[in-house]
Amino acid sequence: MEEIQHKYITVQGLKLHVADIGTGSNVVVFLHGFPEIWYSWRHQMIALAHAGFRAIAPDYRGYGLSDPPPQPDKTSYRDLNSDLLGILDSLAIPKVFLIAKDFGARPAYTFALLHPERVLGVVTMGVPYMPPGPRAFEKLLPEGFYISRWQEPGRAEADFGRLDAKTVVRNVYILFSKSEIPIAAENQEIMDLVDPSTPLPPWFTEEDLAAYGALYEKSGFQTALQVPYRALREDAGITDPIVKAPALFIMGGKDYVNKFPGMEDYINSGKVKQFVPNLEIVFLPEGTHFVQEQSPEVVNQLIVTFLGKHI
């Protein structure tokens, strides 16, 4: 971890934190999910640097060590794409591979559609490419569905506010590591779904949790609730939804996202390849939503192999 350097790049008036390791012209940019930050890519960054790549992982605006936007409740996915473009331009990087987890898949694929000349390939984990438009699963899941709850202004703030930031991250990691979708009962909050005595997943240490907790203590959850959850229905401005870049999708067999209505059929039937024709899909049977932290050696090898095909 000491090998990873940290810098700040000013984009659109915000100082964005970027973790950076490795040298050379073959560059990989990592885009995190929630409740993650740059640190969630620690295993992959070091492995790729040792494999001859330069690995860069920013904290999104309002996350981790990056500045919060002046109006967190107006932050958009478009802002994340603009920030990424600003980071690449500031570092004079012409082309990159994008590796994304969870909701990071959306800005990764949108960036590949808007700036195809800048993207050599896309790797996503936990969430496949989803074409622009309404999400059917939001209507098919009950009111206590965690995304629906977190979209409701003030609800998550009140729920999270009963706990310190470290405990919120702990609870979300435990919930998202299960194979069932987090759904609360009518008179229950999402944080109440976790028994305080439940242990952390074995691959996630107290030291890891402390690193996350300290960063969310700094940033809070205001921007993180806006993007991804409250900006989900935003129009991405995409006219042609077909991704032409080569892509790899890594999915855990025990990832709760598989249980979203229609998701398994969308992936397994090959419908996703209608939108990403040059897509390779790899299932890790024991994998959860956090495959990159749970099985880093396997994921690192899959990434290195994919990158090697498309340099």
N, C-alpha and C positions, 0 to 999 in steps of 0.2 A: 504493500500500500504506500510505502514511503516513496516509491518510484513515481507515483502519480503526481503531476504538477497541477496547481490550481491558479486560475487567472480570471480576470473580469474583463468582459467586452461590453462596451456601451452600444446599445442598439435601441433606437427610438427613444432615447433619453433614459433608458434603464440600464443599470449595471447588471449584466447577466453572468452568473458564475458558470465556469466551464472547467471540467476536469480533463486533463490531457496527458497522454503517455504514448511513447513511441515516436518514430521519425519516418520520413519517406513520403513518397507521393501517393501511396495507396492508403486512403483515409476512410475510416468508418466512424459514423456519428450514431450515438445511442440515444434513443428517446424513451424516457421512462413512463410508467403508468402511475396509478394511485393505489396504495399510499407510498409510492416510491419517490426516490430522488436519484441523483447521479450515482450514489453509493450502491444502488441495486445492480449496477453493471460491473462492480469491482472485479469479479472473477473473469468476466469476458474481456475487460480492458487489458488486464495483465497478460492473459493468454494471447490476445491478438498482437500486443506489442512484441511479445516474444516470437510471434510468427512472422514479424516483419511489417506489421501495419501500424499506422498512427491511429490511435483510438481516442475519440473525443466524446464526452458526455456532459451536456449542459443540464442545469436545473432550469425548468421552465420559469418564466416570469411568475413571481409570487410563490414559488416553491423553493425550498432549501435555502441556499445562500444568495439566490438572485433577488433583485429588488422587487418589491410588490408594485403592481401597476397602480396609478393614481385612483382608478375606479375598478376595484377587483370585480364588482358585480357586472361590469361590462366587458370583461375579458372574453376573447373569442378564440376559436380554433384558427381563424385567419391570423390573429396576433402571433400564435405559435409558429405558423409558417413564415410570417414576416421576420420573426426573430431568428429563425433558422437560416433564412437567406442572409440576414445581416451578419450573423456569426460567420458563415462561410465566406462572405465577401470581405469581412474584416480580416480574416485569416488567410485570404487569397487562395482559397481552396476551390478549384474549378469543378471537380466531380467527387462524389462520395457514394459509399454504400450506406444505406440507412437501416438500422436495426432497432426495432421498436417492440415494446411490450404493452399489453392491455390497451388502453385508449390511445397510447402513442401510435398505434397502427393507423389511426385516422390522419394525423398530421403527416406521417411518413408517406402514406399512399397519396394524399392530396398534394404533397410537395412533388412527388414523382409525376403526377398528372399536370401540375402547373409549371414545373421546371424540368421536363424530361431530359434536357441536355445536361443537367447537373447530377443525375442519379444513375449509378451503374447497376444497382440492384437493391432489392428491399427484402429484409427478413423481419417477420413478425411472430410474436408468441402470444398465445392466450386469446387473441381476437383476430379473425380473418379479415380480409378486405370486405367491406360492406359498401355497396354502391350508395350514392346519395339518395335520400328519401326517408320517409317515416319508417320506424322500426316496429314491426308487428308485435314483437314480444312484449313491448310496453303495455299494449292493450290486453294481452292474453294472460298477464300475470296479476296476482291480487294487489290490493292497495298497499300491503305491507312489503312489497318488493323493494329492496334497498335503493335502487336507482330512483324509483318513484318517490320514496321518502326523502331522499337527499336532494331531489329537485324542488321540494316544497320549501319556499323561503322561511328561514328561521327554525325549521324543524331539526335539521342536523346540528345547527349551531347550539340549540338548547340541549340536544342529546349529547353531543361531544363536550359541551361546556361543563358537564357534571364531573368530567375526568381530566387528568392532565394529558398533555399531548402524547407522551410516551405510552400511556395506557390505551389511548384511542388507536394508535398505530398497532399496538400489540393485539387489540381486539380485531382489527380489520385483517391483520395477517392470519390470525387464527380462523376467522370466518371465511376468508378467501382461499384458504388452504384446504377447505372441505370440498366434497364433491356435490354438495347440495347448494342450491341458490339461497342466499340469505333472504329470508322473508319473515317479517315480524307479524305477530298477531295484532288484532285491532287496537288493543290497549297496551301495546308493548313497543319499546323503541329498539332500534337496531343494535345499539350497544348492549342492551339487556339480553341479547342472544348468546353472549359469551359468559360462561361461568368464570369468575375470577380465579378459580383454582385450575383452570385448563392450562396445560403446559404449552409453551411455544413449540412450533414444529421443530424436529430434531436438527434440521439443517440451518436454523435461524437462532443465533446465539444471543445471550443477554447483551453482549458487546455490540452486536449488530443493532439490536433494539435501541440501545442507548444512543447510537449514532443517528438513527432515524428520529428518535424522540427529541434530541437536542435541536435538530434542524427544523422539525415541525413546531417546536417551542418558539423558535425564532419567527417562522413564517406564518404560523397559524394555519387555519384550514379555509379561509375565506375564498382565496383564488382557486384552491383545489376543489371546492364545491361548485364553483362556477364552471370551470373547465377541468373535468369532462362533463359533469352531470347536467348543469343548468343551461349549457350551450349546445346540448345534443341536437336540437332541432334547427340549428343554424344552417343557412344555405351556404354551401361551400363555393358556389359559383362555378361548378364544374359542368361543362357542356358535353364532353366526351368522357364517359366513366371507365373506358377500357385502359387498363394499365399495361403498357408495353414492355416495361423493364422486367428482367428476370427476377423471380421472387421465390422465397422459401417461407413456408408456414410451419411452425413447430407447435404442436398441441399436446398437452397432457391428457392422457386417457381419463384421469380423475379430476380434470378441471371442471369446476361448476358451470362454466360458460357453455359446456356441451349440453346442459339441461335447459338452456334458453329455448323456448318453442321454435322449432324449425331449424335450429342451428346445426344439429348433427346431419340432417338431410342436406342442408346447404353445403356442408363441407364434404360429406361422404359421397354424395351423388355426383360431385364434380360441378355443381352449379357455380361455385365460386370461380372455376376456371373459365366460365363465360366472360368474366370481367378481368381475370388475370390469366391470360392464356399460357404464359410461360411460368407456371407455378408448380413448385414441388411441395408436397405435403408429407410431413413426418409426424407420426404419432408416437409418443412415449407413454407406454401403457400405465406406468405408475406415476406419471407426472401430474402435478397439481397446477394451479394457476401461476405458480412461481417457479417454473421449470429451470430458469436460468440460475436461480439461487439454490434450488433443490438438487439439481444434477448438472453442476457446472462443467464437469469434464465431458459429458456426452454432448451437451449443447455447444460447448466450445468447438468440439471436433466437427459437428454439423455445420457450424458457421464457417470455420476455416476451410472446409471442403467446398462449400458453396462459393465463398469469395474466390477461392483458387480457380474455379471454373469460369469466372466472369471478369477477372482482372483485365 
